[in-house]
């Protein structure tokens, strides 16, 4: 069995294991609350399983050709949310479809990565900052719509995803540093001007918990305090499935999604939490391994984007439960309740499997039209160099999307470096 088949099988096994773990924990929670939400979750698990079984057999180049159409359709769904969306907990993020709640911001994670991967594939020269502007416009659209729901945590995920894809595509480090500095300044302005009062209170309660009064701890800092208490009670081996004290007493709000890691730690202890973390880390490693093996630029960028999205979301969720990150509504991939989130990450892993199944030779499975476009880009660069009376050196002409100082993911370096 070759490496690619092993990777696909391992990704599937890890994803299924995480889903089973999540369903068991959610069942433990719902036994206390008496809710029948596990039936809805079963429907989403079935839907996600069907999607994850079909997508790997669709050639990635076929999906990539429709990247802009997928992005546009998801944007339309985001535009519909303020008009006909369902409001819950002071946020309007969902659309009701066939008795199920669909969250377009989750679907945008995949749509955005595909669209940005296609955009960056044909923009190989990142020596000038202005060449990064189209990517900025692409991320601004979903960021603004999701931020306005309001859904600060999901909107922020698009920033590290964009930066990681730009970095791998060959963007200059100084340009990325400029973007980070500008982002830090903007974040400060947003905190004092655009954030809702409850969002600012969450930040203060996390980083200034020692200065809170008892009344403030019972209000802004309540969830964080109960989450940390649940993790501490779990110890090394945990209290056992469906036997967690905090869980049985219904002390921790939103533990079925935003704070499910605390329940895992309480019932399965440090050992179970560590295994959960290792499984997520292994998924990230396998995604990046597929990115390393593929020769298609867009496929590599897609893997990097999806891997960044998975890693950032998992780290933020765990950080919130440990009190390292301000309390925010962020699900734990594959584990938390949330049907659209499960569907999104299931399709994401299926896309990685589709890329892993692609042949590793030639132009990475590109169509004739795409090969001609790439050749046209190479000819244009050659003509520009010739006009400057510069003799081309060996290795100067790389595939579009990897020109620049280096392809950072593969470590490739030409004679000019």
TORZALO-675519 format. One line per 4 residues: their letters; for each residue x, z, y of C-alpha. Coordinates in Angstrom, 2 decimals, decimal comma, m for minus. Layout:
! residues N
a) X/Z/Y | ...
***
This chain:
! residues 417
xxxx) 0,00/0,00/0,00 | 1,52/m1,04/3,34 | 1,84/1,26/6,33 | m1,09/m0,20/8,26
xxxx) m3,54/0,48/5,44 | m2,24/4,04/5,13 | m2,74/4,54/8,88 | m6,32/3,24/8,78
xxxx) m7,19/5,43/5,78 | m5,60/8,51/7,38 | m7,42/7,97/10,68 | m10,71/7,72/8,81
xxxx) m9,99/10,86/6,76 | m9,04/12,89/9,84 | m12,09/11,76/11,80 | m14,46/12,57/8,93
xxxx) m12,82/15,99/8,47 | m13,28/16,80/12,17 | m16,93/15,71/12,08 | m17,61/17,90/9,03
xxxx) m15,89/20,84/10,72 | m17,97/20,33/13,85 | m21,23/20,08/11,92 | m20,49/23,30/10,02
xxxx) m19,75/25,18/13,24 | m22,85/23,78/14,93 | m24,95/24,82/11,94 | m23,56/28,33/12,26
xxxx) m24,53/28,38/15,94 | m28,00/26,92/15,41 | m28,81/29,52/12,75 | m28,63/32,10/15,52
xxxx) m30,52/30,18/18,19 | m33,14/28,79/15,80 | m32,76/25,36/17,39 | m33,25/22,20/15,32
xxxx) m30,51/20,31/17,17 | m28,58/19,73/13,96 | m31,20/17,14/12,98 | m30,46/15,15/16,14
xxxx) m26,74/15,53/15,48 | m27,25/14,15/11,96 | m28,87/11,06/13,45 | m25,88/10,54/15,71
xxxx) m23,48/11,09/12,81 | m25,29/8,39/10,83 | m25,29/6,01/13,80 | m21,59/6,68/14,45
xxxx) m20,74/6,13/10,77 | m22,49/2,75/10,81 | m20,70/1,68/14,00 | m17,33/2,90/12,71
xxxx) m17,85/0,95/9,48 | m18,65/m2,32/11,23 | m16,20/m2,42/14,17 | m12,95/m2,55/12,11
xxxx) m14,06/m5,88/10,61 | m14,49/m7,46/14,05 | m11,30/m9,15/15,22 | m9,87/m7,36/18,23
xxxx) m9,38/m10,60/20,13 | m13,14/m11,20/19,87 | m13,82/m7,78/21,41 | m11,22/m8,35/24,11
xxxx) m12,76/m11,65/25,18 | m15,96/m9,76/25,94 | m14,18/m6,85/27,66 | m15,44/m7,67/31,15
xxxx) m18,98/m8,23/29,88 | m18,90/m4,85/28,08 | m17,56/m3,21/31,23 | m20,25/m4,85/33,39
xxxx) m23,07/m3,83/31,04 | m21,86/m0,22/31,00 | m21,68/m0,26/34,80 | m25,32/m1,34/34,88
xxxx) m26,20/1,67/32,69 | m24,32/3,93/35,10 | m26,25/2,44/38,03 | m29,51/3,19/36,18
xxxx) m28,69/6,88/35,74 | m29,53/7,92/39,35 | m32,72/5,83/39,18 | m34,29/6,73/35,84
xxxx) m31,84/9,23/34,36 | m32,66/12,67/32,96 | m31,47/15,77/34,84 | m30,10/18,84/33,07
xxxx) m28,22/21,80/34,52 | m28,07/20,31/38,03 | m26,59/17,04/36,75 | m28,16/13,63/36,14
xxxx) m26,09/11,99/33,40 | m28,42/10,85/30,60 | m30,78/8,02/29,74 | m33,54/8,49/27,19
xxxx) m33,39/5,71/24,58 | m35,56/5,81/21,47 | m35,86/9,58/21,47 | m32,10/10,06/21,86
xxxx) m30,19/11,01/25,02 | m27,56/8,38/25,86 | m24,72/9,29/28,23 | m23,32/6,08/29,80
xxxx) m20,25/7,86/31,17 | m19,07/8,39/27,59 | m19,51/4,71/26,74 | m17,57/3,79/29,88
xxxx) m14,45/5,36/28,37 | m14,11/2,51/25,87 | m15,42/m0,18/28,23 | m12,91/0,78/30,90
xxxx) m9,92/0,85/28,54 | m10,78/m2,62/27,20 | m11,30/m4,08/30,68 | m8,06/m2,60/32,04
xxxx) m6,12/m3,77/28,98 | m7,35/m7,32/29,53 | m6,55/m7,14/33,24 | m3,00/m5,83/32,73
xxxx) m2,22/m8,34/30,00 | m1,97/m11,21/32,50 | m0,41/m9,29/35,39 | 3,15/m8,99/34,19
xxxx) 4,95/m8,55/37,53 | 4,62/m4,94/38,69 | 7,62/m4,95/41,00 | 5,27/m4,89/44,00
xxxx) 2,79/m2,15/44,65 | 0,08/m4,59/45,68 | m0,08/m5,92/42,13 | m1,52/m2,54/41,09
xxxx) m4,46/m2,84/43,51 | m6,78/m4,70/41,06 | m6,36/m1,87/38,55 | m7,23/0,57/41,34
xxxx) m10,45/m1,27/42,09 | m11,32/m1,34/38,39 | m10,98/2,44/38,00 | m12,69/3,21/41,34
xxxx) m16,05/1,80/40,21 | m16,71/4,08/37,19 | m14,90/7,00/38,81 | m17,20/6,97/41,85
xxxx) m20,40/6,56/39,85 | m19,54/9,33/37,37 | m18,24/11,69/40,05 | m21,54/11,35/41,88
xxxx) m23,69/12,48/38,91 | m21,86/14,97/39,34 | m19,48/14,92/36,37 | m16,06/15,85/37,70
xxxx) m14,39/16,42/34,33 | m15,26/13,02/32,85 | m14,36/11,15/36,04 | m10,93/12,79/36,15
xxxx) m10,17/11,53/32,62 | m9,92/7,98/33,97 | m6,90/8,86/36,13 | m4,34/9,82/33,42
xxxx) m5,70/7,01/31,25 | m5,02/4,46/33,99 | m1,56/5,84/34,74 | m0,49/5,82/31,09
xxxx) m1,63/2,21/30,64 | 0,14/1,13/33,84 | 3,32/2,88/32,71 | 3,35/1,18/29,32
xxxx) 2,49/m2,17/30,93 | 5,70/m1,92/32,98 | 4,71/m0,42/36,33 | 7,56/0,99/38,41
xxxx) 8,09/4,74/38,17 | 8,25/5,04/41,96 | 4,83/3,43/42,26 | 3,36/5,84/39,72
xxxx) 4,96/8,72/41,64 | 3,32/7,49/44,85 | m0,05/7,35/43,10 | 0,40/10,90/41,79
xxxx) 1,29/12,23/45,24 | m1,69/10,47/46,79 | m3,89/11,83/44,02 | m2,72/15,40/44,63
xxxx) m3,51/15,13/48,34 | m6,90/13,59/47,58 | m7,69/16,35/45,07 | m7,08/18,96/47,76
xxxx) m9,38/17,19/50,20 | m12,07/16,77/47,53 | m11,90/20,47/46,64 | m12,67/21,58/50,19
xxxx) m15,12/18,82/51,15 | m16,93/17,17/48,22 | m17,10/19,71/45,40 | m20,33/21,59/44,84
xxxx) m20,19/25,37/45,47 | m20,50/26,15/41,75 | m17,53/23,86/41,01 | m15,32/25,68/43,52
xxxx) m16,45/29,01/42,07 | m15,29/27,88/38,62 | m11,81/27,12/39,94 | m11,57/30,48/41,71
xxxx) m12,88/32,40/38,68 | m10,23/30,81/36,45 | m7,11/31,22/38,58 | m8,23/34,34/40,44
xxxx) m9,96/36,23/37,65 | m8,03/39,43/38,38 | m9,42/39,58/41,89 | m13,08/39,16/40,90
xxxx) m15,49/42,02/41,29 | m17,66/43,17/38,38 | m20,63/41,27/39,81 | m18,53/38,09/40,10
xxxx) m17,25/38,50/36,54 | m20,82/38,74/35,31 | m21,67/35,56/37,22 | m18,85/33,02/37,76
xxxx) m16,43/34,44/35,17 | m18,90/35,30/32,43 | m18,39/32,25/30,19 | m14,61/32,43/30,39
xxxx) m14,53/36,16/29,63 | m16,80/35,75/26,59 | m14,79/32,78/25,31 | m11,50/34,68/25,48
xxxx) m13,16/37,66/23,80 | m14,40/35,42/20,96 | m10,91/34,01/20,42 | m9,38/37,50/20,41
xxxx) m11,93/38,81/17,90 | m11,11/35,99/15,47 | m7,55/37,18/14,93 | m5,47/35,23/12,41
xxxx) m7,99/34,47/9,64 | m11,30/34,77/11,50 | m14,52/36,62/10,66 | m15,86/33,94/8,35
xxxx) m18,29/31,08/8,68 | m21,52/32,12/10,39 | m20,25/35,73/10,67 | m18,71/35,68/14,14
xxxx) m19,78/38,72/16,17 | m19,99/36,93/19,51 | m21,80/34,03/17,90 | m24,33/36,22/16,06
xxxx) m25,05/38,20/19,23 | m25,54/35,00/21,22 | m23,04/36,19/23,84 | m21,35/32,87/24,68
xxxx) m23,42/30,19/26,46 | m22,91/26,48/25,69 | m20,83/27,30/22,62 | m22,27/24,30/20,75
xxxx) m20,41/21,87/23,04 | m18,26/23,11/25,95 | m17,02/26,26/24,18 | m17,09/25,29/20,53
xxxx) m13,34/25,87/20,17 | m13,96/29,59/20,86 | m16,44/29,69/17,97 | m13,94/27,97/15,69
xxxx) m11,32/30,55/16,65 | m13,74/33,44/16,11 | m14,98/32,35/12,69 | m11,85/30,65/11,30
xxxx) m9,17/32,47/13,28 | m5,84/31,25/14,54 | m5,22/29,49/11,23 | m8,38/27,37/11,47
xxxx) m7,82/26,66/15,16 | m4,28/25,58/14,44 | m5,41/23,19/11,70 | m7,98/21,72/14,10
xxxx) m5,29/21,20/16,73 | m2,94/19,62/14,18 | m5,66/17,19/13,07 | m6,20/16,06/16,67
xxxx) m2,44/15,78/17,21 | m2,11/13,70/14,04 | m4,85/11,36/15,28 | m2,94/10,87/18,53
xxxx) 0,30/10,16/16,65 | m1,37/7,56/14,43 | m2,95/5,82/17,45 | 0,43/5,57/19,16
xxxx) 1,99/4,40/15,90 | m0,50/1,51/15,79 | 0,38/0,75/19,43 | 4,05/0,60/18,46
xxxx) 3,46/m1,70/15,49 | 1,21/m4,25/17,19 | 2,71/m7,23/19,05 | m0,40/m7,95/21,09
xxxx) 0,07/m6,57/24,62 | m3,63/m5,91/25,20 | m3,97/m4,22/21,81 | m1,00/m1,96/22,60
xxxx) m2,48/m1,02/25,96 | m5,87/m0,35/24,37 | m4,33/2,06/21,86 | m2,42/3,86/24,60
xxxx) m5,56/4,17/26,74 | m7,73/5,47/23,90 | m5,00/7,87/22,78 | m4,62/9,25/26,30
xxxx) m8,37/9,69/26,62 | m8,52/11,58/23,29 | m5,52/13,79/24,09 | m6,60/14,68/27,64
xxxx) m10,16/15,51/26,62 | m9,03/17,72/23,73 | m6,43/19,51/25,86 | m8,89/20,13/28,69
xxxx) m11,50/21,52/26,28 | m9,01/23,85/24,59 | m7,52/24,80/27,97 | m10,96/25,75/29,30
xxxx) m11,60/27,98/26,28 | m8,21/29,68/26,72 | m8,66/30,16/30,46 | m5,86/27,74/31,37
xxxx) m8,16/25,15/32,98 | m11,20/25,73/35,24 | m14,48/25,88/33,35 | m15,93/22,40/33,02
xxxx) m18,30/20,52/30,75 | m15,89/18,79/28,37 | m16,66/18,29/24,70 | m14,11/18,58/21,91
xxxx) m13,82/15,11/20,29 | m15,66/14,82/16,96 | m16,42/18,56/16,88 | m18,73/19,43/19,78
xxxx) m22,43/18,62/19,82 | m23,10/15,50/21,84 | m24,19/12,30/20,20 | m22,79/9,80/22,71
xxxx) m19,41/11,53/22,67 | m19,29/11,32/18,87 | m20,33/7,67/18,93 | m17,72/6,86/21,58
xxxx) m14,78/8,38/19,74 | m15,94/6,97/16,40 | m15,97/3,47/17,89 | m12,61/4,17/19,54
xxxx) m11,03/5,03/16,20 | m12,68/1,95/14,68 | m11,09/m0,21/17,40 | m7,69/1,27/16,55
xxxx) m8,36/0,46/12,89 | m9,30/m3,10/13,88 | m6,00/m3,45/15,76 | m4,09/m2,03/12,79
xxxx) m5,68/m4,66/10,54 | m4,47/m7,51/12,78 | m1,54/m9,59/11,48 | 1,81/m8,51/12,91
xxxx) 3,19/m12,01/13,41 | 3,04/m14,78/15,99 | 1,31/m14,09/19,27 | m0,64/m11,16/17,85
xxxx) m3,67/m13,23/16,86 | m4,30/m14,77/20,29 | m6,61/m17,72/20,68 | m5,28/m21,13/21,75
xxxx) m6,73/m20,68/25,24 | m5,03/m17,30/25,63 | m1,71/m18,70/24,37 | m1,95/m21,50/26,95
xxxx) m2,67/m19,00/29,71 | 0,35/m16,97/28,69 | 2,51/m20,08/28,57 | 1,28/m21,03/32,05
xxxx) 2,38/m17,62/33,34 | 5,82/m18,08/31,80 | 6,19/m21,54/33,36 | 5,17/m20,18/36,76
xxxx) 7,85/m17,48/36,57 | 10,44/m20,01/35,47 | 9,59/m22,30/38,36 | 9,92/m19,41/40,79
xxxx) 13,36/m18,50/39,45 | 14,47/m22,12/39,52 | 13,39/m22,45/43,15 | 15,58/m19,48/43,99
xxxx) 18,50/m21,27/42,29 | 18,93/m18,49/39,83 | 20,17/m19,31/36,34 | 17,89/m17,75/33,74
xxxx) 19,49/m15,36/31,30 | 18,79/m14,81/27,64 | 15,74/m12,61/27,11 | 14,53/m13,07/30,69
xxxx) 11,15/m14,47/29,71 | 9,09/m11,88/27,90 | 5,46/m12,16/26,88 | 3,11/m11,61/29,81
xxxx) 2,30/m7,95/30,32 | 5,77/m6,77/29,27 | 7,89/m8,23/32,07 | 9,65/m5,69/34,24
xxxx) 12,41/m3,25/33,45 | 11,32/m2,50/29,91 | 8,48/m2,22/27,46 | 8,43/1,55/27,44
xxxx) 6,54/2,07/24,23 | 8,87/m0,06/22,11 | 12,06/0,73/24,00 | 12,87/m3,03/24,27
xxxx) 15,45/m3,79/26,92 | 16,73/m7,18/28,05 | 20,13/m8,30/29,31 | 19,27/m7,67/32,93
x) 18,63/m3,91/32,49
***
